[in-house]
Amino acid sequence: MNPLDILHFEQLKTEVQNQYLKNHTPSHDDISKWKGIDIIYFQEDLRKITKANISEKSFYTYFKSSSVTKLPRIDMLNLLSIYAGYASWYEFKKTHLFANEVLNENEDEVETGEAPSSEQKIDTPSFEPVKIEEKEVTSETEKSILQTSDSENKDVTGIPTINLDDKKRKKNSIVKENLWVAISILLLIMVAFFAFKDMLLMKEYTFKFIDADRNSNINADLDVKILNKNESPILIKVLPNQPFVYKTHNKELTMVVSSPYYKSDTIQRNLVNAPDTENIELKPNDYAIMLYYYSKSIQDLKKKRENLNKLINNNAVIYQVFDNERYGVETMDKQRYISLVTLPTTSLENLDVIDIIGDKNGKISMIKFKIGNNEKNK
C-alpha cells in the first residue's frame, strides 16, 4: 500500500462530508462526530446517489476513528469517490496528486473493481461490494445485491433502492425530519426550564401585621429584615396600614419585624404548606406608646410634665437625631427633653420616636428620637 493513500483517504472523507453538507444539516458539521439519526440520513443519501450502501460498522471504523492506519476495500473507496463526484478512487487520486507523487500504471486496474490485495483483505470494512467502471456504475450493481459468505464481509448491509417506492421514501424522510424537530424543541424546553426555574417556581406570600391589643392594622412604619442562609440580611420598609408582600422560591422564611412602638419579633415560617395570606400579631411597646401619647397630648402642661417625669428614669440616656449633616446626634438629660416636648410648638407634630428601652422598674432608660425637617422649623 502506498503510504500516501492514507492521506488521500483523509482528503476523500473531507469531500464526502462537504458533499453531504450541501443539502443536509446534521447535528454537527464534523463527520467524525455524527451518530444515530445523522448516520441513517447519510446512508440514505449515499444509496440515493450510488445505489449501494455501507454498513454502520464500516462508518464507525473509517469515519469515527481519528487514526485510520489501513485503507478500506477498493469497492468502498470507489463508492465514496462516486458520492464525492468522481468516477473512481483512481480518478480521485489523479486530481489530488501530492508533489512528486506518481501513480502505478497498473493501479487503475486494481481500483476499478479488481480483487483487493492481501493487505486490503485483512482490513475489510462492513461494505456492500460494488463493481465500478471508471465513468459510471454498472447496471449489474443496480439490479442486484452482492452477497458473500466470507467472514470479512459478515456485516454487509447493502440494500438496493431501485425498487423502493419514491412516495414511501419521501414519507419516511419527512417522519425522520419531524422526529428531529420534535427532539430539538424538547431539548430547548428543558434548557429554558432549568435556566428560568427559579423565576417559574417563585410564589407570593402576603403578611398583614395586627396590633395584638387592639386587633387592628398597625398604623406605624415597620422594618422587616429578611434572613436567608449564607446571605446578608435584606431590610424592607412597610408603610402604615400596608401588608408585607414577599416573593420567594425558598421553602423556609425567617424575618425580624421591628418598630419603635412595637416589640421586635423574629418570625419563622415553613412555606411548604403555608397559606398565601397570613395575619401576624405584634405586641405594642407600652413605653413608646405612653411616651408618644404624653408628648403629643394636648392636656395642660403641668399634668403633662408630671406624667413624663414619672415615666422616664432620672438617669435616662436621651438622643436627638438630626436630619442635617452638621449635627448628626445630640444627647440631652431628662428635664431638657421634658421641656422640649411640652413646649407649645408645631415642630412636635414631626416628632418621631426611633427607639426606646425600659428598665426593670418599669421606667424608660433610653430614648432616641428625631424631629423631621428640624432645620426648616428653626
NORURVEN-V470648 format. One record per helix or strand of 2 or more residues. SS is the DSSP state (A for helix, B for strand). FROM is the first residue (numbers start at 0). TO is the last residue. Records with the same first field share a line. If there is no record, write none. Layout:
BEGIN
SS = FROM-TO ; FROM-TO
END
This chain:
BEGIN
A = 3-20 ; 30-32 ; 36-49 ; 55-63 ; 73-82 ; 88-93 ; 106-110 ; 117-121 ; 138-142 ; 150-152 ; 165-199 ; 285-295 ; 300-310 ; 333-341 ; 345-349 ; 374-376
B = 202-210 ; 221-225 ; 233-237 ; 243-247 ; 251-258 ; 261-269 ; 276-281 ; 311-320 ; 328-331 ; 350-357 ; 363-370
END
